[in-house]
Amino acid sequence: MHASRNVAYAGLLLGMAMAQLDGLILTAALPSIGAELHARTGLVAVTAAGLLTLTVATPLHGRLGDLHGRRVSFAGSVLVFAAASAWCAAAPGLGSLIAARALQGLGGSGLIVTAMSALGDLFDRDELLRRQGWQTAVFAAATLGGPPLGGLLAAGPGWRWVFLVNLPLCVPALVLGLRGLPAKPRRADEKFDVPGSVLLTVAGTAVVALGTVDALARSPLWTPLLAGTVVVAGVLFVRRQRRTPSPLISPKVFADAVLKRAVVVNGLAGAALYGTFTYVALVAASGAGAAGTGLLLVAMTAGQLVLSTSFAALARRHPDLAAWGRLGCLLGTAGLAAIAVAGALGGTPWLLAPGLFATGAAFAVCTSAYTVLGQTRAARDLMGVTLGSLTFARQAGGLAGAAVFGWVALATTGALAAPGLAVVFAAAAATMLVAWLTAPRVTSPGAVSSPR
């Protein structure tokens, strides 16, 4: 059984690596794609299409995994990701590439959520913490190696190889997943909630549109229309989940006060940390210029890597995951506040660098702590739903935060210059402080260390 778990773990790590590397490697190749496909405009849709399906499909994959088992869900995600990668590589034009990227995001979402859910099924808390080092290594390799690899492939054999490199990786991931992951027969009394999925897709699409398309996020017509769509679809979705016998996101997840607060905190932290990522380079460039911007951004990556690496060892000695989550929120509040002050002072590097380091550290701690908390506290039959809810809250929060913070800056200062950037990060720091106030503070030992 232990050998089978290790085989499954290797396949899951490979799947997560492919999904994490996908967006990072693509970014560096976008200029080459635009030049070959003669697409001066519309390149944003190439990334937005994948982000849309990646975000919206997250809770759907979680539920499908609970119904049909992790083996079927993971294998299906690998096959979809492989087929979409081949389509992307062969795309004759921009429209075809955008459609292929949407399908690729659908597969990538399944790789991420199924992997996190399967890990919760396979291992207890102590083992999950022990294996965090490997997951950190995968994250570090994707973060540091993705953009340079994308640039090399685009400049060498061509941008289509950015997608072709996925194909030889999909084969071992599929074999390892099929060999190691346990199968679970579907229970006859459970059905997939199609109407709920449609409502969630409508709400998620509106959130992604607001978070990725500036013209929509700042339009006097489209902004209130899309925001209203989010509210209406969201309310109808909640009503549907309370009334249907087989909900997409079971209310039982939110019956647990700790998990309910964890989902809310993930949404707030996603808004504050993910939502300000677009503006980080702007505030760094205001004080260091083009040459120093890259060096300052290394501070954020360093914060992520240092805390990700340390978390596995330290959390095994101090296993209160709720306390780790609160620490992440405090680090985020302090880091974002420092960046806000640095922005108001014109991007002062001596204040900006530690702020970026603390923000990166907060991202690492919050993500690790609340993921492991969800994996070890969720009911076995709701593992996918719980992890899908946590991930969706973080992703959707980031997209909503990007739109809202930008709108606030423009509404108060009229531009994204130094005063506007200071407003963005001050608002994000306040959001992170609310996350700290909301964060769960007590967990019973038995609830977070149950054997698997």
Number of C-alpha atoms within 10 A of each C-alpha: 7 9 9 15 18 15 19 27 22 17 26 27 21 23 28 25 22 24 24 21 23 23 19 19 25 23 16 22 24 18 16 17 22 15 10 12 14 11 14 10 9 13 17 12 20 22 19 21 24 24 25 25 23 24 27 25 24 30 27 28 28 32 31 22 27 23 22 15 22 29 22 20 25 29 23 16 26 26 16 20 29 24 18 26 27 20 21 26 18 15 17 11 14 21 13 14 24 22 18 25 27 23 23 30 30 27 31 33 31 33 30 27 33 34 27 24 26 25 25 26 22 19 19 19 22 19 14 19 20 14 16 19 17 15 20 22 16 18 20 19 14 22 17 14 14 21 19 16 19 26 21 16 19 22 13 10 10 17 24 21 18 24 22 17 15 20 18 10 16 21 15 15 23 22 14 20 29 19 14 21 26 17 13 14 10 14 10 7 7 11 15 14 19 12 15 23 19 13 20 23 22 19 25 25 22 23 26 27 22 25 24 21 14 15 12 19 25 18 13 10 10 15 20 14 13 21 16 14 18 20 13 14 20 19 13 14 23 17 12 19 18 14 10 13 13 16 24 25 26 19 14 15 21 15 10 13 12 20 23 19 17 28 25 20 30 28 25 29 34 31 28 35 27 22 29 24 14 11 16 20 15 19 29 27 19 21 21 18 13 13 9 14 19 14 13 23 19 16 21 22 19 17 23 24 21 15 22 27 19 15 23 24 16 13 16 16 10 11 19 18 25 20 17 22 27 24 19 29 32 21 26 34 29 21 27 31 23 25 31 29 22 26 30 20 16 20 25 19 22 11 17 28 23 19 27 28 25 28 31 28 28 33 24 23 27 26 21 23 26 23 21 23 25 26 28 26 24 25 17 15 14 20 28 35 28 31 32 30 29 26 27 26 24 26 25 26 26 27 25 27 30 28 25 20 25 24 21 15 21 19 12 11 15 12 14 18 17 22 20 25 31 27 23 29 31 23 22 29 27 16 24 30 22 16 28 23 14 16 24 21 16 12 16 10 10 10 12 21 18 14 12 12
